[in-house]
Amino acid sequence: MSTCWAVTGATGLVGNNLVRRLLADGVRVRVLARGERRRELEGLEVETVAGDLAAGPLGELVRGADVVVHAAANVWVGQTGREAMARVNVGGTRLVCEAVAAEAQRRRAGGAGLRMVHVSSVDALGLGTKEQPATEETKPRPEEGGVAYVDTKRAADVIVRGFVEKGALDAVLVHPTYMIGPWDWRPSSGKMVLEIARGKGLLAPSGGNNFVDVRDVVAGIIAVATLRTGDGGYVAKPGSGWILGHENLSYREAWTRMAAVVGARPPMAELLRWVGFSAANALELPLALGLREGEINPATTRMSFLPHYFDPSKAQKLLALTPTPLETAFGDAWAWFREHGYG
């Protein structure tokens, strides 16, 4: 494995798990951090570069690195905050690409390569159904946009691929599905496990998602950054995209399995899509009155009734990834939350 990795988003779910895995494997890790040392990095032997992803410059972060993993993002599913989200998700991605491209150019004479892994999201892809799940090639339809997070992640992907097409960057894109696992400090997607444990999952929306252990996503990131073919080239070609996921489940199915792990009641019923979209329309009124947008808002409500089903077979086959059972992911997330005072 490469000896020095630079990571943005090291305090987030995927970034924190990646940093811990790399350190366990004996890799030197450098992270971008704002302000004082964060609890997420406490006790970890990482090099810290002070900086702001949306402001740059990022030359110090990437200098001398063998791999740069851009895992930082502003994650908020809603209709507000678009400008702030664009600064991080779009502008920040551009700054990372520029820094990596400049570092690659600087060292090109010496023949040393520099690979970048851009952690995108399956939300940047088009949607599929359970019968025909979306692949890396599924293009989003216009009606699937309109949410700031989704739009900015798609725009960030365009930026990365633009640098690759110009020959300025050796970068690959990974598209994680709904990640569950330990070290979810915020908490982010693991909040679903906490809500089920608190008895708030008795009525499930009729949509669904592809669920995956976050540590499997970390394994996929490492694979696209390092795995070589017999002739010495990378298995993951520059500009290629990789869905990192595992199992497609309706929310009722997922919540039932989570409930069994955490010892809670399973959902009693599944809400029909028209009910969800009617509720989303009703939630537009507080926004029209200028009230603050909450976590349950029109965007989150509509998305929970959509089929977010994806096919991860390309990555599983070509990168030789073995999925972790979801019960392990749910159980380890729940154990971590309880150990750290969330449960």
N, C-alpha and C positions, 0 to 999 in steps of 0.2 A: 504494500500500500504506500501511497505517497507520504512524504515525511512532514509536510506542513500544509494544513488546511486553514483557509480563512472563511469565517462564517458570519453572515448577517442574520439577525433574528434569533440569536442564541438563547434568548430568554423565553421564546415561544415553545409551544408543544413539540413541533418537529425539530426545531433548532436545538432545544435543550437535550432531547433524546439523542440527537446526532452528536453533539459535543461529548456527551457522556460515553457514547459508544466509541468514538474516535480515541478519546483518552484511554479507555480500557484496552484499546488495540495498540497503544503506544505511539499514537500520532501526536505531533505537536499541533496545537490549535490556537488560532488567533481570532478574537471576536471583536465586533464593533459594539460599543456600549455607550449609552448616554449617562452623564452624571456619575454619581458615586456607585461603588460596586453593588451589584444587585444580589438579592438573596438567592435568585435562581442559579447564580454562579458561585455561591459561597462554597469554599472548600475545593473548588476545581482548579487545577493547575493550568490555567489558560493565560495567554498573553492578551491584554486588553488594549484596544485602541479607542481612545475617546473620540466620539464623533456623532454626527446626526446624519442618518441615511438621506434625509431630504435636503441636506445642505452641502454635504461633501466638504472638502475633497476626500477621496477614499484611497489615495495612492499608498498611504502608510499601511492600510489594512491588507492590500493585495500584494505588496512588494515581497518578492521572494517566495510566495506561496506556490504550491504545486496544483492545488485545487481551490477554487472559490465557490462556496455554496451560498446563493442568495435566497435565504429563507424568510427574510423580514417582509411583513405586510401589515397594512392597516385593515383589520377584519371587522367590518360592521355591516350587517345585512339590514339595510333600511333605505329610505329615500333622502335622508339628510346627510350632511357631512361629505358631499361629493368632492368639494374642493380640497379638503384636508386629505381625503383618501387618494385623490389623484396626485398630490404632492409626494406621497410616500410610494404608492403602488406603481405609478407611472414615472414620475420624476425621479424617485429613488432608484428604480430599476435602470433608468437611462444613465444615472451617475455611476452605478455599479458597472454597467457595460462599458462605459467610457474609461473607467479606471482599469478594468481588466484588459481592455483593448490596448491601452497605453502601455501597461506593463508587459503585455505579450509582444508588442512592437519593440520595446526597449531591450528585451532579452532575445529577440528573434535571431540576432546574429550569432548567438551562442548555441542555438539549436534547442534550447530548453522550452518545452511546451507548457501551456497553462490552460487547464480545462475549467470551464464554469458550468455549474449546475443551477439552473433557475427553477426554484420551487414555485410552480404555478398552482393550479387547482382544476379539478374536473369541471368547476363552474365556468371555466373559460371555453369548454367544449360545448357541443350541442347535446341535447337530451336524447335518451333512448327509452325503450320500454323494457319490461322484464323479459319479454319474448325476444326482442331485438335490442339488446343493450348497446349503448353508444360506444364507439371506438375512438382511437386517437384521430381518425379521419372524419369524424362526424362534425359537420359544420353547424354552428348555432343559427337558429332562425331568428329573424328580427324581433318577434314577439317574446323571445326568451331573454331579451336584454331589459334595460330600464332600471336595474338595480346597480347602485354605484359600485359595490364590491365586484360584481360580475363584469361590469363594463370596464373597470380599471384593470382587472386581471387579464382580460382579453387584450386591452391596449398594451399592457406590459409584455405579453407574449409577442405581439407584433414588433415591438422594439427589439427584443432579443433576436428574433429571427432576422430582422433587418440588418443587425450587426453581423450575423453569421453569413448572410447572403453577400455582404460586401467583402467577406474574407477577413474581417477585422477581429473575429471572435470564434473560438472553439467552444461552443456552448450547446448543452442539451437541456430539454425541458421535461420536468416530471409533473404529473397531474395526480396528486393524492386525492383519494376519495374521503369519506367521512372517517376521520382518525380518532381512535380511542386508545387510551393507555396511560401510564404513569407520567409524572413530571409535568402535569397540566396545571401550572401555577395560577392562571388567571381566574378561574378555569375557562377553557374555550369549548371545544366540542364535547369534552367530558361532562359539561354541565347537564347533558342529557341523562347521564347515569345518575347524577345527583337528584335531578328532578323525579326520576322514576323511584329512587330510594325514598324520597319525601312524599310519595303517594300521589304525584301530580300527573300520572300517565294513564288515567282511567279511560280517557277518550282519545283515541289515536287519529291523527289526520290520515287521509286515504293515500297520501303519497308514499314515497320510499326512497331508499338510498343504498349506495354501496358502502359497506363498512369494512374497516381494516384496522389492524393493530398498528399503532404509530411506529413500532420498532421494525415492522415489515417495510414501512415507508423508508425508514433510515437505511435498511439493508438495500433497498432499491436505489437510493441516492448514491450509496457507496459503489454499487455495481455499475451504474451508468458512468461514474467518474473513473473507474479503474479497470473494468473487465475488458480483456483484450481477446482478439481473434488469433488464430494460428499464425497469421502473417504479421502480427504485431500491431494491427490497427485496433481502434476501439469497436466494441460491439455496438455501442450507442453512437451513431454517426452524428456529426455536428448538425444542429437544427432539428433533430428528431425529437418526438414527444413520446412519453411513456406514462400510461395510466398505472398508478400504483394503488391497487385495491384488492379486495378479496370477494366478499359475498353480497349479493343483491337481496335486500330484505325490504318488505313493506315496513312502515313504522310500527304497525301493530305487531308484526313478527319480531322486529328488533326489540321493541319495548317488552314483549312477553319474555324474551330470552334474558334481557337485562333484569327484569323483575325476579326471575328465578335465581339469578346470581346474587342480587342484593337483598333478597328476602322480602320483596314487596308484592302488592297485588298486581296482577297483569291487567292490561286494558280490557274493559268490559265490552267496548264497541268501537267501530271505526266510523268516523265522520265522513260523509259524502263530500265530493268536491264542491258541489254547489253551495253547501253550508259554509265551507271554508272561504270561498270567494265572496259570499255575502258578508261574512264577518270582516274580510279584508276591506270591502267597500265601506262598511260602517266605521272602520278604524281610520278612514281618510278624514272623517269629520274633525277629530282633535287636531290633526295637522293643519287643516284649513283654518282653524281658529287660532293657529300660532302656538299651540301647546307643544311641549317637548316630546320628541319621538322616543318611545320606550322600546324595550327588547321585543315585546309582542307588538308588531306593527303591520301595516298592509303588506310589505315585502316579505317578511318572515312567514306570515300566514299563507300567502299565495304559494311561496316556495315549498312549504310543507305539504302541499297537496299536489305537487308535481312529481313525475317519475324520474328520479335522479339515478338511473340504472346504467352501469358501465361494464365494459368487458376488459378485464385486466390480463387476459391470457397472453398477450404479446410479451409483456414484461415477465410474467411468470415463466414462460417457456424460454425466451432468449436470454434472460438474465438469471435463469435457474433459481428463481425465488420460491420458497416453500411457505405458503400462508400459515399463520398462526391461528388456531381456533378462536373464534370471536368470544367464546366464554372465557378464555384466558385473558383476552384484552379487557373485557368488561370487569372480570374479577380483579385483575391487577390495578386497573384504574380505581375501582372502589376501595381496594385495600390502601392504595396510596392516598386517596382523599381522606380516609379515616385516620391514617397515620399522621397526616399533616393538618388535622383539625377542620376539614371541610364537611365530613359526613356526620 
